[in-house]
Amino acid sequence: MRHHRHGPHAPDPEVWTGRATNRIQWLPALAGAGCMALGIELAVDPAWTSGAAPLVMAVVGCIAAGLLVLFGTLAFVHVALRVDRECLEVRCGHIGVPRRRIPLSQVAGAEFVPHVTPRHWGGWGYRWRPERGTAVVVRCGEGVALRLWDGHTFTITVDDAEAAVRVIRDRLRPRTPGPAH
């Protein structure tokens, strides 16, 4: 877990960032890479004797399955949450896709969720369940649940979720103008 340098009573930073990582996701990614390697090995192996059509199907099938597993798992090795004065942005994986940007004007509230699990959402990744809403779940642990003004809920697993909730709640409070000097 990553600890942020600001305490519970410290002023909010201009931009709050947090992330969560799931190192176990590297195992299916390695399996995907292995499947791709098998497809390449089949393509260059001169010992294939069953004909060209089965060879092409085997090579294409292994490489396609390998790419699907590899990129599907690498997209959810980690999630990054960024909260600034106007919106929050969720980015997944190393290239930041899938990504979701939610203006704070669409957020009705934020709650700390002490224990989010893939089992509650039907697995790791970008999930939707009609009775629960949408979530980005990359590991078991703490998370942030956003209540949106349209009635939907969006949950994100992120380290130091309590700090994220404090920052979001502070930015949702209406600003009262101070005395003019």
HUGI-V625514 format. One record per residue. N is the residue number from 1. RES is the residue in one small letter. PHI is phi in whole degrees, 0 to 359 (* if undefined). PSI is psi in degrees with one decimal (* if undefined). D_FIRST is the distance of its C-alpha to the first C-alpha in whole Angstrom. Layout:
N:RES:PHI:PSI:D_FIRST  N:RES:PHI:PSI:D_FIRST
This chain:
1:m:*:138.6:0  2:r:266:133.1:4  3:h:259:137.0:6  4:h:272:154.8:10  5:r:279:-6.1:13  6:h:258:142.1:15  7:g:274:-178.2:16  8:p:293:-22.7:17  9:h:249:6.9:20  10:a:284:152.6:20  11:p:296:148.4:22  12:d:293:141.1:20  13:p:289:160.5:19  14:e:301:-41.6:22  15:v:229:122.4:19  16:w:262:134.1:16  17:t:231:146.5:13  18:g:207:164.5:10  19:r:205:164.9:9  20:a:224:143.8:8  21:t:231:146.1:9  22:n:233:99.1:11  23:r:290:-19.8:13  24:i:295:-27.4:15  25:q:298:-18.8:17  26:w:293:-25.9:18  27:l:295:-50.1:20  28:p:296:-31.3:22  29:a:297:-41.1:22  30:l:296:-38.1:24  31:a:297:-40.2:27  32:g:297:-41.9:27  33:a:296:-37.8:28  34:g:295:-39.0:30  35:c:296:-40.9:32  36:m:296:-41.4:33  37:a:298:-38.8:34  38:l:298:-43.0:36  39:g:299:-41.8:38  40:i:293:-41.6:38  41:e:299:-42.6:40  42:l:298:-38.1:42  43:a:293:-33.5:43  44:v:259:-5.4:44  45:d:282:118.0:46  46:p:284:-5.5:49  47:a:276:1.8:50  48:w:289:125.4:49  49:t:237:3.4:53  50:s:271:6.6:52  51:g:105:167.1:53  52:a:285:-40.7:51  53:a:297:-48.3:50  54:p:297:-34.5:48  55:l:296:-47.1:47  56:v:298:-42.8:46  57:m:297:-41.4:44  58:a:294:-45.1:42  59:v:296:-50.3:41  60:v:297:-41.6:40  61:g:297:-45.9:39  62:c:295:-45.0:36  63:i:292:-42.2:35  64:a:295:-45.6:35  65:a:296:-41.0:33  66:g:298:-44.5:31  67:l:296:-42.4:30  68:l:299:-47.8:29  69:v:292:-44.2:27  70:l:300:-55.1:25  71:f:286:-31.3:25  72:g:295:-35.8:24  73:t:276:-37.7:21  74:l:295:-24.8:20  75:a:293:-19.6:20  76:f:235:29.9:17  77:v:290:-36.0:15  78:h:211:163.3:12  79:v:230:140.8:13  80:a:240:135.0:13  81:l:243:131.7:14  82:r:232:125.6:17  83:v:238:120.7:18  84:d:244:-163.3:22  85:r:288:-20.2:25  86:e:245:-27.0:26  87:c:205:172.1:24  88:l:237:147.8:21  89:e:229:132.5:20  90:v:247:126.3:18  91:r:234:137.9:18  92:c:248:146.8:17  93:g:68:-172.8:17  94:h:283:-23.6:19  95:i:255:3.0:22  96:g:78:22.4:20  97:v:232:131.7:23  98:p:285:158.6:23  99:r:229:144.0:22  100:r:223:131.1:23  101:r:245:123.4:24  102:i:239:113.8:25  103:p:298:140.6:27  104:l:297:-22.4:26  105:s:295:-16.9:29  106:q:265:-3.3:29  107:v:262:122.9:26  108:a:272:-28.9:28  109:g:186:167.3:24  110:a:223:137.6:21  111:e:233:143.8:19  112:f:279:129.9:16  113:v:246:112.7:16  114:p:291:-25.7:14  115:h:214:102.7:14  116:v:255:133.5:15  117:t:231:150.4:16  118:p:301:-30.2:18  119:r:299:-37.4:21  120:h:294:-25.5:21  121:w:250:-0.3:22  122:g:86:20.5:24  123:g:128:-180.0:21  124:w:279:155.6:18  125:g:116:-159.9:19  126:y:271:113.3:21  127:r:238:152.9:23  128:w:222:130.9:26  129:r:226:129.3:27  130:p:304:-37.7:30  131:e:276:-11.9:29  132:r:242:-26.2:26  133:g:107:-148.8:26  134:t:245:149.4:23  135:a:210:153.5:20  136:v:244:110.1:17  137:v:240:115.6:15  138:v:246:-10.4:13  139:r:193:167.6:12  140:c:285:145.2:12  141:g:141:-163.4:10  142:e:289:157.4:10  143:g:201:178.2:12  144:v:243:131.6:15  145:a:247:118.7:19  146:l:263:132.2:21  147:r:261:120.7:25  148:l:265:155.1:27  149:w:297:-22.7:31  150:d:277:5.1:32  151:g:94:-8.3:31  152:h:277:162.7:28  153:t:237:141.5:25  154:f:229:120.8:22  155:t:246:139.3:18  156:i:227:130.1:15  157:t:279:128.6:12  158:v:204:141.5:9  159:d:293:147.7:6  160:d:58:45.2:8  161:a:297:-29.9:11  162:e:298:-40.6:13  163:a:294:-39.9:13  164:a:299:-43.4:14  165:v:297:-42.8:16  166:r:301:-45.4:18  167:v:296:-45.2:18  168:i:296:-46.2:20  169:r:299:-41.1:22  170:d:298:-37.7:23  171:r:282:-16.2:24  172:l:275:-20.5:26  173:r:294:137.6:28  174:p:293:139.2:32  175:r:277:130.6:32  176:t:260:131.4:35  177:p:293:139.1:38  178:g:274:174.9:38  179:p:295:141.1:41  180:a:281:136.3:43  181:h:247:*:44
